[in-house]
Amino acid sequence: TATINGEYMEMENGYVMSSYLDNRSCATACINAIAGIERSQLEYDVYIVISAGEEVGRMQTRVACFNIEPDIVITTDVNFAYEPDIEKRHSIECKKGPSVDLSTLTDRDLSRGIVRLAKENNIPCQIVVEPMGTGTNNDILSITGKGARNVVMSLPLKSMHTTCESVNLQDIAYLSDILSIIAKTKEEEIC
């Protein structure tokens, strides 16, 4: 196996470019979300499972979910950022915050509650409707073990699966902010 080591590059207007930002940007948002929270402020035991390769099997997260037996699963991933060659209905806009998926495989009350929390805290948030699965690890996590309430939150990413992926740092900060609020909010106050 060979991979290309794309260099990290800061660009104008808060964008960064590199290879593998797909998983790295989401992991950064998750870690940053809980980094400054005192344990006594958390409403949950929080586990961050960092994995890659959901396009080719999803085994890592399935094993983690089976062992952890979570009550709530928040899957973070990327979605196609709007670019001239991508239809608006198949993409989300940069600098407008993460998206929350409404899908047959996500918990509708949890998804709507997170959107409401974002609005109440002035965090931009977009909604994506997925008529089938989400194409993320969530599709398998929703039926692993006893199952769990679940939601997918995505960052807009340009040039997905290339050596020059780009993401806006403000979108990562927005995702981190809402995840931090979720970690400090009781489930019944979200749903």
N, C-alpha and C positions, 0 to 999 in steps of 0.2 A: 504494500500500500504506500502511496506517495501523496503528500499534501503540499500545497503551496503556502508558504508562510507570508501572508499578506501583512504589510507593515501598517501599524496604527498611525492614523493621520487625522489631525484636527483641521476642520474646514471652517468656512464662514458660517455665520448664523447659528452656531451651536451644534453643528453636525460633526460627527466623527465617522471615519471610514476605516475598515479593516476586513479581514476575512473572519468568519465564525462569530460575527456579532449577534447572530440569531440567538444562540444559547448564552453567550457571555453577557449580553445586555439584560436579559431577563434575570440571570443569576445575580448580577450587580444590583438590580432593583430589589430583589428579594432579601439579599444580605443587608443592604442599606436600610431596608424597611424596619428591621428589628435591631439593628446595631445600637441605636441610641435608646432603646426601651428598657427600663428596669424590669426585671423579672416579675415584680409585684404588680406591674401595670398590665401584664398579659392576661387576657381572658381565656387563653388556651395554652396547651402544650404546643409549641410551634416546631415543626420539622420542615427543613428545606431540603428537598431532594433535587440535586443537580444532575441532570442526565442529558444525553444527546442521542440522536439516532431514532427519533420517533417515526421517521419516515421508513425505517427498515426493521421494525419489530416490536418496539416498546417494552422489551422484557425487563429492563432495569427498573422502571417505575412500577411495573406490575409487582415485582418482588418486594419493593419498598412499601407499596400500599398494602399488600397482603400482610406484611410483618407489623406495620404501624397500626393498621385498622383505624384510619382517621374518621372523624365525624363530618369534617368538611375538607374538601380538596379544592384548592385554587391552583389551576394550571396556568402558568405563564408561558407565553410563546410569542412569536411575532406573526404579523399578518402583512400582506403586501401593502406597502405605502402607495398612495396614489402617484402615478407617473403617467406621462402622456400615452404610453402604449397599454395601459391597464384601465379597464372600465371602472368607473367610480363605484359601481355596485359590487365589485370584487376587490375593493381596497378601502383603506382608511387613510385619513390625512395626517401628515406630520404636524407637530406642534399643537395638536388638538387633544392630546392625552391618549391613554390606552383605550382599547375597545373592550366591551363586555359582550360575549356571545349569548345569543338566545338561540337555543338548539333543542332538538328532541332529546339530546343526551346531557343537557345541563339543567340544573335546578332553577326553575323560573323565579321563585320567590327570592332565592339567594341572589340571582343575577339582578333582579329589579331592586333589591335592597342595597346592593353595592352601588348601583347607578344613583340611587337616592342619596346614599352617604357621600358620594363624590360631589353631587350637586350641593348638598348642605354645607360642604367644606370647601366650596369653590374650586374644585379640582375638575378640569375638563375631562370629559369621558365620552366615548363614542359607542354606539350600539351596532352590532353586526348580527344579522339574522342568518343562521345556517340551517337550511331546510333538512339536512341529513346530519352526518357527523361533523365534527369540528376539524378533523385532520390533525389533531394534536394527541398527546398522551391521554388527555381527558377521556377520549372515546373508550379506552380500555379500563381506565381507572373507575369510571362510573359503574362498572359491573364486576370489579375485582373484589374478592372476599364478600363481605356483607353489603358492599356498596356504600356510597357516601353522598351527601349533598355536595354538588360540585359546580364550578363555574370556570370559564376560560377568560383570561384577561390577556390581551395582546398588545404589543408595541408595533407601531408602523415602521417597517424596514424597507429601504430601497435596495434594489439589486439583490434580492434574496438568493442564497445558495451560490454566490459568486465570491471571488477574492476581493471584491470592492463593495461589500455591503455597507450601507450607511444608515445611521439612526440619529435622531436628535436627542441631545442630552436632556432637554426639558421634558420630553416624553418619558424618559427613564425616571426622572425626578417625580413626575406626576404618578407613575405607577408605584413607585416606592412610597409616596405619601399616602395613597389610598390603601395600600397593603398594611402600612403602619397603623392607620386608623382602624382597619378591620381587626387587626391583632389585639386592639385595645377595646373592642366593642363586643358586647355579649351577643350570641347568636340570635336570641329572641328580639334584640333591638335592630338587627339587620333584616331579619325576615319578618 
